[in-house]
Amino acid sequence: MESFPTVLYEAVLVAFGKILAKYDGFTQGVIMRDIGKEIIDYLNAHGYEFKETGSLEDMHTLVDLFVKNGFAESLVVRPAEPGKNYIYKNLYGRPAYKELYDLTLNPFLSCPLNLCMVYVAGKYGKRMVMHRKDFISDSITEAQYELVDDDTPEGSLNELVVSSARLFEIADEKQKLYRHQSITDPLTGLHNRRYLLEEGERLYKLAARGRKPIAILLLDIDYFKLVNDRFGHGTGDTVLRLIADICRRCLRDTDLVGRYGGEEFVVILPNSKLPAALEIAERLRSEVENATFQTEKSGDLALTISIGVNCCPAVGGSFETALDNADAAMYQAKQYGRNKIAVYDPCPQTHTV
């Protein structure tokens, strides 16, 4: 794991790049220029003096300042055409820029050196136009810029900022809605199978790296097919929603619950050993058994659930395998008479409570 200051620095870069990506190219340039000035002023005030000569040669002076003070292990800036074009090679070696590329398609937006160069170019009535950018790997990048006359009227900034930001907000709101719909079960409002598998794998790997326990519960409504056959699918849907509500009430904020499919629900308990997992499983089982399921057309229904528990150290294997083991324990609970809790054991016998 990298040091906190390094991760924090990368977090600032990623955050700045994401925010800057809201705006159009002109607005990005204005904001980058202003930020670049602040960076240069800060460096000057803290002993890293940038001696300006009053010409575009200051671009090279600025690069030298960054290189000699260790901004990047291997930084090459050379003019493609003297006085006009600049090509950066091996500009960064930080994973944050790969994330910026994935988020904004332009990891150069938040490069501190790039911000300062945009500012210096702007002082002489120039702006930097990117002709080419390549992100070859996490540590090798290349971009080509041309210096051109900046003839954009300053007064148009505010209108462009507002319109660009609003368009981005609308697109962002739609993206969040699509994301929510793609990971949510529309009937119960819980997470769906897709999200359970994705987030479950992430939590499983996180537990493995930290050598922490993780528990997985698989719940199945007993005789649910009979409910559908006897009372109709509308009643079945009502039952599923009521079970989902019980799960929400009984679980902790750190726990994850979702509808796995049909009448099956999955609960993931991070950093939970077997005693805690059994306590939560029993709470769920008891709540369902003692609940009164009222339906408009069918009256009161008495329901029970069977639960399979798999508490694993998350060493090797995968979340799907761990989930399969919880599923096997759940079927053992069914075989022992339903309304039971069974604990997965790699040995032939499975513990039931």
Secondary structure by P-SEA (a helix, b strand, c coil): cccaaaaaaaaaaaaaaaaaacccaaaaaaaaaaaaaaaaaaaaacccccccccccaaaaaaaaaaaaaccccbbbbbbcccccbbbbccccccaaaaaaaaaccccccccaaaaaaaaaaaaacbbbbbcccccccccbbbbbbbbccccccccaaaaaaaaaaaaaaaaaaaaaaaaaaaacccccccccaaaaaaaaaaaaaaaaaacbbbbbbbbbbcaaaaaaaaccaaaaaaaaaaaaaaaaaaccccbbbbbccccbbbbbbccccaaaaaaaaaaaaaaaaaccccccccccccbbbbbbbbbcccccccaaaaaaaaaaaaaaaaaacccbbbbbbcccccccc
